[in-house]
Amino acid sequence: MSALIKIKAIQNSLSASEAKIASFVLKSSNAIRDLSSQELSSVIGISQSSVIKFTQKLGYKGYPAFKLAIIDALNSETNDPKLHGEITLKSSLPQISDVLLNSKVSVLTETKILIEQESLEQAVKLITSANRILICGLGGSALVGKDFSYKLQKLGYSAYAEPDGHAQLAFVSTFKKGDLVFAISESGQTREIRSVTEQAKANNSSVISLTKYGSTPVSENADVKLYSIAEQESLRLSSILARTSQEFVIDILFIAITQASSQGRKLLEKSNIAVKSFRES
């Protein structure tokens, strides 16, 4: 996973000193090539130990490993699409189209970098072996969850998506070992979703989380942690980019599950035929 993508993903949850490091690295990535940890701390105006702790928080053993990761990220970033400009009240339709297209491509690219194959494989195993599946989310995440439940139902799985937080909690209270909660929360801090995951763990049920990158109250209760791109509040437009990222992860899972289940493929074909026959009648 790209070191720069990691930093962007957790940027809004950093301490003051960590935020200074993150800001410098993102704005002056090339400078890292020639700076030691002591030199970097001097340039930013913080302690050397803060730099080391920051690199370890990102999952690196120390500064040398972090430095190599930054260099690797820079070498592979040449084709990384960038967001050019912002949509304003005066933007023309062509400008809106261009900015939205560029931003969606960028979000999808960054989400792909966050995706870990091992986590996806574990998620597929939990979903395909679950007795009952509750997909929970609120707001825009609930819409993504509803779409996922439809996809899983067409493959023959007992998957339910309930947009009401109280109904989610009531339903999961009946869960037991072998049941699964798929929790979707862009911030990973949604109180209702956190409560559902806590109840699931209390009942020995499995939990898969889909949240922003990093440790969050929701992901801390998850057996498998999946990540999507969270939007900065200043750039939010009805969670368009967040849902684009979440739906990308959901669609990858759906295709992987379809590949893994011959019975699911038969049921999917059957449902497609039923809908096609209805349209033609």
C-alpha positions in Angstrom: 0.0 0.0 0.0 1.4 3.4 -0.9 2.8 5.4 2.0 1.4 8.6 0.6 -2.1 7.1 0.4 -1.8 5.9 4.0 -0.9 9.4 5.1 -3.8 11.0 3.2 -6.2 8.5 4.6 -5.4 9.2 8.3 -4.5 12.9 7.9 -7.7 14.2 9.6 -7.2 12.1 12.7 -3.5 13.0 13.5 -2.2 14.9 16.5 -0.6 18.4 16.0 2.9 17.1 15.6 1.9 14.2 13.4 -0.1 16.6 11.2 3.0 18.7 10.7 4.9 15.7 9.5 2.1 14.5 7.3 1.7 18.0 5.7 5.4 18.3 5.0 5.7 14.8 3.5 2.6 15.3 1.3 3.7 18.7 0.1 7.5 18.0 -0.2 7.7 14.3 -0.8 10.8 14.5 -2.9 12.7 16.2 0.0 12.4 13.0 2.0 14.9 11.4 -0.3 17.7 13.5 1.1 16.7 14.0 4.7 17.6 11.9 7.7 15.0 11.6 10.6 17.0 14.1 12.6 17.2 16.5 9.6 13.4 16.1 9.0 12.6 16.8 12.7 14.8 19.9 12.6 13.1 21.2 9.4 9.6 20.7 10.7 10.4 21.9 14.3 9.5 18.7 16.3 11.4 16.0 18.1 13.2 13.2 16.3 11.2 10.7 18.4 8.0 12.2 17.1 9.1 11.4 13.5 10.0 7.8 14.5 6.7 7.3 16.2 4.8 8.7 13.2 6.5 6.2 10.8 5.7 3.3 13.2 2.1 4.5 13.4 1.9 3.9 9.6 3.2 0.4 10.1 6.9 0.8 9.3 9.7 -0.5 11.6 11.5 2.8 11.5 12.4 5.9 9.4 14.6 4.0 6.9 11.7 1.7 5.9 9.4 4.7 5.8 11.8 6.6 3.6 12.1 3.7 1.1 8.3 3.5 1.0 8.0 7.2 0.2 10.5 6.8 -2.6 8.6 3.8 -4.0 5.4 5.8 -3.9 6.9 8.6 -5.8 8.3 6.3 -8.4 4.9 4.8 -9.0 2.9 8.0 -8.9 3.6 9.3 -12.4 0.3 8.0 -13.8 -1.7 8.9 -10.7 -4.7 11.0 -11.7 -5.1 14.3 -9.9 -8.2 16.4 -9.2 -7.9 19.6 -11.1 -10.1 22.5 -9.8 -13.2 22.5 -7.7 -16.9 22.5 -8.6 -18.5 25.9 -7.8 -21.9 27.5 -8.3 -20.6 29.1 -11.5 -19.1 25.8 -13.0 -20.4 24.9 -16.4 -21.7 21.4 -17.1 -18.5 20.5 -19.0 -16.4 21.7 -16.1 -18.6 19.7 -13.6 -18.2 16.6 -15.8 -14.4 16.9 -16.0 -13.9 17.6 -12.3 -16.3 14.8 -11.2 -14.7 12.3 -13.6 -11.2 13.2 -12.5 -12.1 13.0 -8.8 -13.9 9.7 -9.2 -10.9 8.2 -11.1 -8.6 9.4 -8.4 -10.8 8.0 -5.6 -11.0 4.6 -7.3 -7.2 4.5 -7.8 -6.5 5.4 -4.2 -9.1 2.8 -3.0 -7.5 0.1 -5.1 -4.2 0.9 -3.3 -5.9 0.5 0.1 -7.3 -2.9 -0.7 -5.4 -5.8 0.7 -5.9 -9.1 -1.1 -5.7 -11.1 2.2 -8.5 -9.1 3.8 -10.7 -9.5 0.7 -10.1 -13.3 0.7 -11.0 -13.5 4.4 -14.1 -11.4 3.8 -15.3 -13.7 1.0 -14.8 -16.7 3.3 -16.8 -15.1 6.1 -19.6 -14.1 3.8 -19.9 -17.4 1.9 -20.0 -19.4 5.2 -22.4 -17.1 7.1 -25.9 -18.3 8.2 -27.3 -14.8 8.3 -25.8 -11.5 7.2 -26.8 -8.0 8.4 -25.4 -5.2 6.3 -25.6 -2.0 8.4 -24.9 1.6 7.5 -26.6 5.0 7.8 -27.2 7.7 5.2 -25.2 7.2 2.1 -23.6 4.1 3.5 -27.0 2.6 3.9 -27.6 3.0 0.2 -24.4 1.1 -0.5 -25.4 -1.6 1.9 -28.8 -2.0 0.3 -27.2 -2.5 -3.1 -24.9 -5.1 -1.6 -27.8 -7.0 0.1 -29.6 -7.2 -3.3 -26.4 -8.6 -4.9 -25.9 -11.2 -2.2 -29.6 -12.2 -2.3 -29.4 -12.9 -6.0 -26.5 -15.3 -5.1 -28.8 -17.1 -2.6 -27.4 -15.6 0.7 -29.6 -14.5 3.6 -28.5 -10.9 3.5 -30.5 -8.0 5.0 -29.9 -4.3 4.9 -31.9 -2.3 7.4 -31.4 1.6 7.3 -32.8 2.2 10.8 -30.2 2.0 13.6 -32.6 0.7 16.2 -33.9 -2.0 13.9 -30.3 -3.0 13.2 -29.5 -3.3 16.9 -32.7 -5.3 17.5 -31.9 -7.7 14.7 -28.3 -8.3 15.6 -29.3 -9.0 19.2 -30.7 -12.3 17.9 -27.4 -13.2 16.2 -25.1 -16.0 17.3 -21.9 -17.8 16.2 -22.0 -18.3 12.4 -23.9 -15.1 11.7 -22.2 -12.0 10.2 -22.4 -8.2 10.4 -21.0 -6.2 7.5 -20.6 -2.7 9.0 -20.3 0.3 6.6 -19.2 3.6 8.1 -17.2 6.2 6.2 -15.8 7.8 9.4 -15.7 4.5 11.3 -17.2 6.5 14.3 -20.9 6.3 13.7 -22.4 5.6 17.1 -25.2 3.3 15.9 -22.9 1.2 13.8 -20.4 0.9 16.6 -23.2 -0.4 18.9 -24.2 -3.0 16.3 -20.7 -4.3 16.0 -20.3 -4.4 19.8 -23.5 -6.4 20.1 -22.3 -8.8 17.3 -19.1 -9.5 19.1 -20.9 -10.0 22.4 -23.0 -12.7 20.6 -19.8 -14.4 19.1 -20.8 -13.3 15.6 -18.3 -12.3 13.0 -17.8 -8.7 11.9 -16.5 -7.2 8.6 -15.9 -3.4 8.6 -15.7 -1.0 5.7 -14.4 2.3 7.0 -11.8 5.0 6.4 -8.2 3.8 6.7 -6.8 3.5 10.3 -8.1 2.4 13.6 -11.7 3.5 14.3 -14.3 2.5 16.9 -16.1 0.4 14.3 -13.1 -1.3 12.8 -11.7 -2.2 16.3 -14.6 -4.6 16.6 -14.0 -6.2 13.2 -12.5 -9.6 12.4 -11.8 -8.4 8.9 -11.0 -4.7 8.2 -11.7 -3.2 4.7 -10.9 0.4 3.8 -12.4 3.0 1.6 -11.5 6.7 0.9 -13.1 9.2 3.3 -13.9 12.7 2.0 -12.6 15.8 3.6 -15.5 17.9 5.0 -14.5 20.9 2.9 -14.8 18.9 -0.3 -18.0 16.9 0.5 -20.8 16.9 -2.1 -23.5 14.5 -0.8 -20.9 11.9 -0.1 -20.5 11.2 -3.8 -16.8 10.3 -3.7 -17.2 8.3 -0.4 -20.0 6.2 -2.0 -17.9 5.7 -5.2 -15.1 4.3 -3.0 -17.4 2.0 -1.0 -19.3 0.7 -4.0 -16.0 -0.2 -5.6 -15.1 -2.4 -2.7 -18.6 -3.9 -2.6 -18.4 -4.8 -6.3 -15.1 -6.4 -6.0 -16.5 -8.6 -3.2 -19.6 -9.4 -5.2 -17.5 -10.6 -8.2 -15.1 -12.6 -6.0 -18.1 -14.3 -4.3 -19.7 -15.1 -7.6 -16.4 -16.7 -8.7 -16.2 -18.7 -5.5 -19.8 -20.1 -5.6 -21.0 -22.3 -8.5 -24.5 -22.5 -6.8 -24.5 -18.7 -6.5 -23.8 -18.4 -10.3 -26.7 -20.7 -11.1 -29.0 -18.7 -8.9 -27.8 -15.4 -10.4 -28.5 -16.8 -13.9 -31.9 -17.9 -12.8 -32.8 -14.5 -11.4 -31.5 -12.8 -14.6 -33.7 -15.0 -16.7 -36.7 -14.3 -14.5 -36.3 -10.6 -14.8 -35.7 -10.8 -18.5 -38.8 -12.9 -19.0 -40.9 -10.4 -17.1 -39.6 -7.5 -19.2 -40.4 -9.3 -22.5 -43.9 -10.4 -21.5 
